[in-house]
């Protein structure tokens, strides 16, 4: 089950061809959901795409880059939402240190 973050994290996802910026508002050690800030009629990434996600702390300017896989794309409140699974289990305690 995904858990709400204490505050939304800014994220940039890419597959070396396409880029989506968005916000992560829910996560767990297996993955997260990114709500896209990019308007498009279709999802930018295809299902099961290997992607890279970059998480940014806007206050410190520090970031972390994680390999991941897109497991689902769906519409949520008029925006594309991408469900992402980390390629390796990840602790968000490290993200708090950003």
Helices and strands as residue ranges (DSSP letters): E 3-14, E 19-28, E 31-36, E 50-56, E 63-76, E 79-86, H 93-96
